[in-house]
Amino acid sequence: MKFDAQLKALGSFIRSQREIERLSLRQMAELADVSNAYLSQIERGLHQPSVHVLRSIAQALNLSAETLLAQAGLIDTVEADGHDTEDAIRADTHLTDEQRQALLAVYRSYRAANGA
């Protein structure tokens, strides 16, 4: 994958995850401790974020940092860290955003009911 296409794919993934979490650009930027303009550039694939910024974005989205690092092409695989199920739901391109939100809500409710 060409570098520009990779940046655009990463930005698109971040935007879709932000939308799944129902966060505005402003809310997400505040949670990730970056400016609105910078986050917008990342989402549009115009800027390559540092690993530190990717980690901040991952934390704001309740994702593992490895998921974003893999999307950025900085690592090849996502290691098991307890977020595998949520990461798989979020990454499934065969689901709509609404379906992902519903699955995440059900999954989280089951985990909460079981004390996880």
C-alpha positions, 0 to 999 in steps of 0.5 A: 500500500502506498504511503498516502493511501495508508495515511488516508486509510488510517484517518478513515479508520480513526474517523469511523471509530470516533463516529462509532463512539459518537464523539464530535471532532472537538470532543475527540481532540480534547480527549486525545489532547490534540488540536481540532485542526490537527485531528482533522488533518489526521482523519483526512490523511494529510498528516502522519501522527507520531506514535505518542499521538496514536496512543492518545487517540487509541486511549480516547477511542477505547482501543488498544494502541496496537490496533491503531499502530497496525492500521498505521502500518507500524506493526504487523499484527495486533497482540492479545490484550483483552480488547480483541473482541471490541477491536474485531467488531470495530474493524469489521468492514462488513458491518454498518456503524449502527451494527457495530455500535449495537454489537459493542453495546451488547458485548459491553453489557454482557461483560459488565454483567459478568464483572469484567 
